[in-house]
Protein backbone atom coordinates (compact mmCIF):
# COMPACT_ATOMS: atom_id res chain seq x y z
CA UNK A 1 0.00 0.00 0.00
CA UNK A 2 1.48 3.33 -1.01
CA UNK A 3 0.65 6.89 -0.08
CA UNK A 4 -0.31 6.25 3.53
CA UNK A 5 -0.25 9.12 6.00
CA UNK A 6 0.70 8.97 9.65
CA UNK A 7 3.08 9.75 12.45
CA UNK A 8 5.68 7.43 13.90
CA UNK A 9 7.49 7.47 17.20
CA UNK A 10 10.95 7.82 15.65
CA UNK A 11 10.29 10.08 12.67
CA UNK A 12 8.49 13.23 11.63
CA UNK A 13 4.84 12.98 10.57
CA UNK A 14 4.21 12.21 6.93
CA UNK A 15 0.80 13.70 6.21
CA UNK A 16 1.12 14.66 2.54
CA UNK A 17 0.86 18.40 3.25
CA UNK A 18 3.26 21.31 2.68
CA UNK A 19 3.90 21.46 6.41
CA UNK A 20 4.29 17.68 6.88
CA UNK A 21 5.34 16.42 3.41
CA UNK A 22 5.75 12.83 2.41
CA UNK A 23 3.85 9.58 2.70
CA UNK A 24 4.39 6.11 4.13
CA UNK A 25 4.18 2.66 2.61
CA UNK A 26 2.93 -0.62 4.05
CA UNK A 27 3.46 -4.23 3.11
CA UNK A 28 0.75 -6.67 4.17
CA UNK A 29 1.63 -10.37 4.40
CA UNK A 30 -0.51 -13.40 5.17
CA UNK A 31 1.75 -16.00 6.79
CA UNK A 32 1.46 -19.09 8.94
CA UNK A 33 2.00 -18.85 12.69
CA UNK A 34 5.49 -20.34 12.35
CA UNK A 35 6.60 -17.38 10.20
CA UNK A 36 5.59 -14.65 12.69
CA UNK A 37 8.61 -14.93 14.99
CA UNK A 38 11.24 -15.01 12.18
CA UNK A 39 9.61 -12.02 10.47
CA UNK A 40 9.54 -10.02 13.74
CA UNK A 41 13.20 -10.88 14.31
CA UNK A 42 14.04 -9.72 10.77
CA UNK A 43 12.30 -6.38 11.40
CA UNK A 44 14.21 -5.97 14.69
CA UNK A 45 17.49 -6.62 12.86
CA UNK A 46 16.62 -4.12 10.11
CA UNK A 47 15.68 -1.50 12.73
CA UNK A 48 19.15 -1.89 14.32
CA UNK A 49 20.85 -1.53 10.93
CA UNK A 50 18.59 1.37 9.83
CA UNK A 51 17.33 3.12 12.99
CA UNK A 52 15.71 6.08 11.16
CA UNK A 53 13.84 3.95 8.62
CA UNK A 54 10.61 3.85 10.65
CA UNK A 55 10.07 0.11 10.26
CA UNK A 56 7.28 -1.55 12.22
CA UNK A 57 5.89 -5.07 12.43
CA UNK A 58 2.30 -5.66 13.45
CA UNK A 59 0.31 -8.82 13.19
CA UNK A 60 -3.26 -9.91 13.53
CA UNK A 61 -4.07 -13.41 14.64
CA UNK A 62 -7.21 -14.88 13.16
CA UNK A 63 -9.02 -16.97 15.74
CA UNK A 64 -10.30 -20.39 14.77
CA UNK A 65 -12.41 -21.13 17.86
CA UNK A 66 -9.34 -21.87 19.95
CA UNK A 67 -7.60 -20.10 22.80
CA UNK A 68 -4.59 -17.93 22.11
CA UNK A 69 -1.49 -19.54 23.57
CA UNK A 70 0.93 -17.61 25.80
CA UNK A 71 3.56 -17.21 23.06
CA UNK A 72 1.15 -15.41 20.73
CA UNK A 73 -0.32 -13.32 23.58
CA UNK A 74 3.20 -12.10 24.44
CA UNK A 75 3.98 -11.29 20.80
CA UNK A 76 0.65 -9.49 20.42
CA UNK A 77 1.31 -7.30 23.48
CA UNK A 78 4.75 -6.38 22.12
CA UNK A 79 3.38 -5.48 18.69
CA UNK A 80 0.64 -3.14 19.83
CA UNK A 81 1.87 0.38 20.43
CA UNK A 82 -0.24 3.42 21.28
CA UNK A 83 -0.51 6.05 18.59
CA UNK A 84 0.37 9.69 19.29
CA UNK A 85 -2.44 12.19 18.62
CA UNK A 86 -1.89 14.46 15.63
CA UNK A 87 -1.25 18.15 16.42
C-alpha positions as a LaTeX table, in Angstrom:
\begin{tabular}{lrrr}
\hline
Residue & $x$ (\AA) & $y$ (\AA) & $z$ (\AA) \\
\hline
Unk1 & 0.00 & 0.00 & 0.00 \\
Unk2 & 1.48 & 3.33 & $-1.01$ \\
Unk3 & 0.65 & 6.89 & $-0.08$ \\
Unk4 & $-0.31$ & 6.25 & 3.53 \\
Unk5 & $-0.25$ & 9.12 & 6.00 \\
Unk6 & 0.70 & 8.97 & 9.65 \\
Unk7 & 3.08 & 9.75 & 12.45 \\
Unk8 & 5.68 & 7.43 & 13.90 \\
Unk9 & 7.49 & 7.47 & 17.20 \\
Unk10 & 10.95 & 7.82 & 15.65 \\
Unk11 & 10.29 & 10.08 & 12.67 \\
Unk12 & 8.49 & 13.23 & 11.63 \\
Unk13 & 4.84 & 12.98 & 10.57 \\
Unk14 & 4.21 & 12.21 & 6.93 \\
Unk15 & 0.80 & 13.70 & 6.21 \\
Unk16 & 1.12 & 14.66 & 2.54 \\
Unk17 & 0.86 & 18.40 & 3.25 \\
Unk18 & 3.26 & 21.31 & 2.68 \\
Unk19 & 3.90 & 21.46 & 6.41 \\
Unk20 & 4.29 & 17.68 & 6.88 \\
Unk21 & 5.34 & 16.42 & 3.41 \\
Unk22 & 5.75 & 12.83 & 2.41 \\
Unk23 & 3.85 & 9.58 & 2.70 \\
Unk24 & 4.39 & 6.11 & 4.13 \\
Unk25 & 4.18 & 2.66 & 2.61 \\
Unk26 & 2.93 & $-0.62$ & 4.05 \\
Unk27 & 3.46 & $-4.23$ & 3.11 \\
Unk28 & 0.75 & $-6.67$ & 4.17 \\
Unk29 & 1.63 & $-10.37$ & 4.40 \\
Unk30 & $-0.51$ & $-13.40$ & 5.17 \\
Unk31 & 1.75 & $-16.00$ & 6.79 \\
Unk32 & 1.46 & $-19.09$ & 8.94 \\
Unk33 & 2.00 & $-18.85$ & 12.69 \\
Unk34 & 5.49 & $-20.34$ & 12.35 \\
Unk35 & 6.60 & $-17.38$ & 10.20 \\
Unk36 & 5.59 & $-14.65$ & 12.69 \\
Unk37 & 8.61 & $-14.93$ & 14.99 \\
Unk38 & 11.24 & $-15.01$ & 12.18 \\
Unk39 & 9.61 & $-12.02$ & 10.47 \\
Unk40 & 9.54 & $-10.02$ & 13.74 \\
Unk41 & 13.20 & $-10.88$ & 14.31 \\
Unk42 & 14.04 & $-9.72$ & 10.77 \\
Unk43 & 12.30 & $-6.38$ & 11.40 \\
Unk44 & 14.21 & $-5.97$ & 14.69 \\
Unk45 & 17.49 & $-6.62$ & 12.86 \\
Unk46 & 16.62 & $-4.12$ & 10.11 \\
Unk47 & 15.68 & $-1.50$ & 12.73 \\
Unk48 & 19.15 & $-1.89$ & 14.32 \\
Unk49 & 20.85 & $-1.53$ & 10.93 \\
Unk50 & 18.59 & 1.37 & 9.83 \\
Unk51 & 17.33 & 3.12 & 12.99 \\
Unk52 & 15.71 & 6.08 & 11.16 \\
Unk53 & 13.84 & 3.95 & 8.62 \\
Unk54 & 10.61 & 3.85 & 10.65 \\
Unk55 & 10.07 & 0.11 & 10.26 \\
Unk56 & 7.28 & $-1.55$ & 12.22 \\
Unk57 & 5.89 & $-5.07$ & 12.43 \\
Unk58 & 2.30 & $-5.66$ & 13.45 \\
Unk59 & 0.31 & $-8.82$ & 13.19 \\
Unk60 & $-3.26$ & $-9.91$ & 13.53 \\
Unk61 & $-4.07$ & $-13.41$ & 14.64 \\
Unk62 & $-7.21$ & $-14.88$ & 13.16 \\
Unk63 & $-9.02$ & $-16.97$ & 15.74 \\
Unk64 & $-10.30$ & $-20.39$ & 14.77 \\
Unk65 & $-12.41$ & $-21.13$ & 17.86 \\
Unk66 & $-9.34$ & $-21.87$ & 19.95 \\
Unk67 & $-7.60$ & $-20.10$ & 22.80 \\
Unk68 & $-4.59$ & $-17.93$ & 22.11 \\
Unk69 & $-1.49$ & $-19.54$ & 23.57 \\
Unk70 & 0.93 & $-17.61$ & 25.80 \\
Unk71 & 3.56 & $-17.21$ & 23.06 \\
Unk72 & 1.15 & $-15.41$ & 20.73 \\
Unk73 & $-0.32$ & $-13.32$ & 23.58 \\
Unk74 & 3.20 & $-12.10$ & 24.44 \\
Unk75 & 3.98 & $-11.29$ & 20.80 \\
Unk76 & 0.65 & $-9.49$ & 20.42 \\
Unk77 & 1.31 & $-7.30$ & 23.48 \\
Unk78 & 4.75 & $-6.38$ & 22.12 \\
Unk79 & 3.38 & $-5.48$ & 18.69 \\
Unk80 & 0.64 & $-3.14$ & 19.83 \\
Unk81 & 1.87 & 0.38 & 20.43 \\
Unk82 & $-0.24$ & 3.42 & 21.28 \\
Unk83 & $-0.51$ & 6.05 & 18.59 \\
Unk84 & 0.37 & 9.69 & 19.29 \\
Unk85 & $-2.44$ & 12.19 & 18.62 \\
Unk86 & $-1.89$ & 14.46 & 15.63 \\
Unk87 & $-1.25$ & 18.15 & 16.42 \\
\hline
\end{tabular}
